[in-house]
Amino acid sequence: MRRARRSLAALSLTATLLAGCADAGGLDGDLVDDWAALAAPGPFLPPAGVCQVADFADVVPLATFDPVDCGVPHRVETAHVGTFPPAVTSAPAVDSPAMRAAFADCDTRTSAYVGDEWRVGRLRLSVALPSRGGWAAGARWYRCDVTEVDTVERAGRTVQRTGNLRDALKVASPLRLGCQNARTGAQLGVQTVTPTDCAKAHNAEFVGVWKAPDTRYPAKAADWAPVYTGCRSVLARYAGLPVDDDLRFRTDVVVRPPGAARWKAGDRGVRCYLWLSDRTVTRSLRGAGPAGLPVRTR
């Protein structure tokens, strides 16, 4: 009898405690149904806004993914991660519509990330894709990776940097292209342009970017004519000059389109430079106008 009374008391206490838990905090006494459901497993998706110590690679196996804080020395920074349409189930060809769309998205997103058109700085944008195993596992992402380079000329090499590139071009920055020294060689035209202080004697200056239409890569002299015309229009806006027949007699222009492979992948950004083939100056020619860039008579 005494054992029965103890059992009834224990049951009564348990009921009271459960009732109290239900009343406090709105719990219903069910210890299972209030847990959030676990997320369904899915393929690996790299994050944006992180950096990589290793050089850029166009294929990213999961085993090599090793992100670091951008405050430590690194070579690559991910500005954005996008997703291919479901119909894209394997790595697209470099000149396919899917890859060109991915580059166009990375182009826009990276400029927004760094705070200005990324080509106005010593930066290079590249698109990385999942490995073959990643595609097989259902990965459909593309990664917009940006790197600092020592020069935007063809021989440019990746710079190991510290600090992230978010909004890096929103303000004055050593990354920004400005006054240059143009060097000619045995071949026709300018061979290289090298950054310099505008207060020092120089003969060239970066004036902006011209976006070429969706055409084939220039191969013949006639193909280059629209590129030079486009860069001259950018130069005129920069220097405050009228776009007329006298423009070509005021200054020469240097064009730096992306390489043929990048052009095929959808990169249409042409860097444009003002070039004084007959003299040097010791200031920027932004807004110089006709007085600062008079018509040359010879």
C-alpha positions in Angstrom: 0.0 0.0 0.0 2.8 2.4 1.0 4.6 1.5 -2.4 1.4 2.3 -4.3 1.1 5.7 -2.6 4.7 6.6 -3.5 4.1 5.6 -7.1 0.9 7.8 -7.3 2.8 10.7 -5.8 5.6 10.4 -8.3 3.1 10.2 -11.2 1.4 13.3 -9.8 4.7 15.2 -9.6 5.7 14.3 -13.1 2.4 15.5 -14.5 2.7 18.7 -12.6 6.2 19.4 -13.9 5.1 18.7 -17.5 2.1 20.9 -17.1 4.3 23.7 -15.8 6.7 23.4 -18.7 3.8 23.6 -21.1 2.5 26.7 -19.4 5.9 28.4 -19.3 7.2 29.4 -22.8 4.4 27.9 -24.8 5.8 24.4 -25.1 3.3 21.7 -25.7 5.0 18.9 -23.8 6.1 17.1 -26.9 9.9 17.0 -26.8 10.4 16.0 -30.5 8.2 18.2 -32.7 9.7 21.5 -31.7 13.2 20.9 -33.3 13.8 22.5 -36.7 14.1 20.1 -39.5 17.6 19.4 -40.7 18.5 20.9 -44.1 18.5 18.5 -47.0 22.0 17.5 -48.1 23.2 19.1 -51.3 26.3 19.7 -53.4 29.1 22.0 -52.2 28.6 25.7 -52.8 31.6 28.0 -52.2 30.9 31.3 -50.4 31.6 34.8 -51.7 33.7 37.4 -50.0 36.5 35.0 -49.0 40.1 34.7 -50.2 42.5 32.0 -51.4 46.2 31.8 -50.8 46.8 29.8 -54.0 46.8 31.2 -57.5 43.6 31.2 -59.5 42.5 27.8 -61.0 39.6 27.6 -63.4 38.5 24.3 -61.9 37.9 24.0 -58.2 37.8 20.5 -56.7 36.3 20.4 -53.1 39.6 18.9 -51.8 41.5 22.1 -52.8 39.1 24.6 -51.4 40.9 26.3 -48.6 39.4 29.8 -47.9 41.2 32.3 -45.7 40.3 35.6 -44.2 41.2 38.4 -46.6 43.3 40.0 -43.9 46.1 37.5 -44.4 48.3 37.4 -47.5 46.4 35.9 -50.5 46.2 35.9 -54.3 42.5 35.4 -55.1 39.3 36.9 -53.8 35.8 35.7 -54.7 33.5 38.6 -55.4 30.4 36.6 -56.3 29.1 33.1 -56.7 26.4 32.5 -59.3 24.4 29.5 -60.5 24.0 28.1 -64.0 20.5 27.2 -65.2 19.5 23.5 -64.4 19.9 22.6 -68.0 23.7 23.1 -67.7 24.8 19.8 -66.3 28.5 19.8 -67.2 31.2 22.3 -67.7 30.2 24.6 -70.6 32.5 25.4 -73.5 34.4 28.6 -73.1 32.5 30.3 -76.0 29.1 28.8 -75.1 26.1 31.0 -74.3 26.1 29.7 -70.8 29.7 30.6 -70.2 29.3 34.0 -71.8 26.3 34.7 -69.6 28.3 33.6 -66.5 31.1 36.0 -67.5 28.6 38.9 -68.1 27.2 38.3 -64.6 30.6 38.2 -63.0 31.6 41.4 -64.9 28.6 43.3 -63.5 28.8 41.8 -60.0 32.6 42.3 -59.6 32.4 46.0 -60.6 29.7 46.5 -58.0 31.8 44.6 -55.5 35.0 46.7 -56.0 33.0 50.0 -56.3 33.7 50.9 -59.9 34.3 49.3 -63.3 37.0 46.7 -62.3 39.1 47.4 -65.4 39.9 50.9 -64.2 42.2 49.2 -61.7 45.1 46.7 -61.8 42.6 43.9 -61.5 41.9 40.7 -63.4 38.5 38.9 -63.4 38.3 35.1 -64.0 35.5 32.6 -63.8 36.1 29.3 -61.9 33.9 26.2 -62.2 33.3 23.0 -60.3 35.4 19.9 -60.9 34.0 16.9 -62.9 33.1 15.2 -59.6 31.3 18.4 -58.5 29.2 18.4 -61.6 28.4 14.8 -61.1 27.3 15.5 -57.5 24.9 18.3 -58.7 27.1 21.4 -58.4 25.9 24.1 -60.8 27.8 27.2 -59.6 30.4 29.5 -61.1 32.7 31.6 -59.1 33.7 35.2 -59.9 37.4 35.5 -58.8 39.3 38.7 -58.9 43.1 39.2 -58.5 45.4 42.2 -58.2 48.1 42.2 -60.9 51.3 44.1 -61.2 50.4 45.4 -64.6 47.3 45.1 -66.9 49.6 44.4 -69.8 49.6 40.9 -71.2 52.6 39.9 -69.1 50.8 40.9 -65.8 51.4 38.6 -62.8 49.2 38.1 -59.8 50.2 40.1 -56.7 50.0 38.6 -53.2 48.0 41.2 -51.3 46.5 41.8 -47.8 43.0 43.2 -47.3 39.9 42.6 -49.3 38.9 44.4 -52.5 35.3 45.3 -51.5 34.8 49.0 -52.4 38.6 49.3 -53.2 37.9 51.4 -56.3 35.2 53.7 -54.7 37.9 56.1 -53.7 41.4 57.2 -54.8 43.5 54.1 -54.7 47.0 52.9 -55.9 45.1 50.2 -57.7 43.6 52.8 -60.1 45.2 53.3 -63.5 46.3 56.8 -64.2 49.3 58.4 -65.9 51.6 56.1 -67.9 54.8 56.0 -69.8 54.3 54.5 -73.2 57.2 52.7 -74.9 57.5 52.0 -78.6 59.6 49.4 -80.1 60.7 47.9 -83.4 57.1 46.9 -84.1 54.6 49.6 -85.1 52.8 51.4 -82.2 53.1 51.3 -78.4 54.6 48.1 -77.0 54.0 48.7 -73.3 52.5 51.2 -70.9 53.9 51.6 -67.4 52.2 53.5 -64.5 53.9 56.7 -63.3 53.2 59.7 -61.1 51.3 62.4 -63.0 53.6 65.1 -61.7 56.5 63.4 -63.5 57.2 63.7 -67.2 55.0 61.1 -69.0 53.4 60.7 -72.4 50.3 58.6 -71.8 47.3 58.4 -69.6 44.5 55.9 -69.0 41.2 57.4 -70.0 38.6 54.7 -69.5 37.0 51.5 -70.9 35.1 51.0 -74.1 32.7 48.1 -74.3 32.9 46.4 -77.7 29.8 44.9 -79.3 29.4 41.2 -79.7 31.6 40.7 -82.7 34.5 38.4 -83.6 38.0 39.2 -82.2 39.8 41.8 -84.4 42.0 40.0 -86.9 42.4 42.5 -89.8 43.2 46.2 -90.0 39.5 46.9 -90.8 38.4 45.0 -87.7 40.5 47.3 -85.5 39.0 50.5 -86.8 35.8 50.3 -84.6 38.0 49.6 -81.6 40.1 52.8 -82.1 36.9 54.8 -82.8 35.4 53.6 -79.6 38.4 54.4 -77.5 38.7 57.8 -79.2 35.1 58.6 -78.0 36.1 57.6 -74.4 39.2 59.7 -74.7 37.2 62.7 -75.9 34.8 62.5 -72.9 37.7 62.2 -70.5 39.8 65.1 -71.9 36.8 67.4 -72.7 37.4 67.3 -76.4 34.8 67.4 -79.3 34.4 64.2 -81.3 35.3 65.7 -84.7 37.8 65.3 -87.5 40.4 67.2 -85.5 40.4 64.7 -82.6 43.0 62.4 -84.2 45.3 65.4 -84.7 45.2 66.4 -81.1 46.4 63.1 -79.6 47.0 59.5 -80.4 45.2 56.6 -78.7 46.4 53.2 -77.4 43.9 50.4 -77.2 44.3 47.3 -75.0 41.5 44.7 -75.6 41.4 41.5 -73.7 43.1 38.5 -75.3 41.4 36.3 -77.9 40.5 33.6 -75.4 38.9 36.1 -73.0 37.1 37.8 -75.9 35.7 34.4 -76.9 34.4 33.9 -73.3 32.5 37.2 -73.5 35.0 39.8 -72.2 34.4 42.9 -74.3 36.1 45.6 -72.1 38.8 47.5 -74.0 41.1 49.7 -71.9 41.9 53.0 -73.6 44.9 55.3 -73.2 45.7 58.8 -74.5 49.1 58.9 -76.0 51.3 61.9 -76.8 53.7 60.6 -79.4 55.4 63.9 -79.8 55.8 65.3 -76.2 55.5 64.7 -72.5 53.5 66.5 -69.8 53.7 66.7 -66.0 50.0 66.7 -65.1 46.8 64.8 -65.8 45.0 65.7 -69.0 41.5 65.0 -67.6 39.3 67.8 -68.7 42.2 69.6 -70.5 40.0 70.6 -73.4 41.2 71.9 -76.8 43.6 74.3 -75.1 45.4 71.5 -73.3 45.4 69.3 -76.4 45.8 71.6 -79.4 45.7 70.4 -83.0 49.2 69.3 -84.0 50.4 70.8 -87.3 53.0 68.1 -87.9 
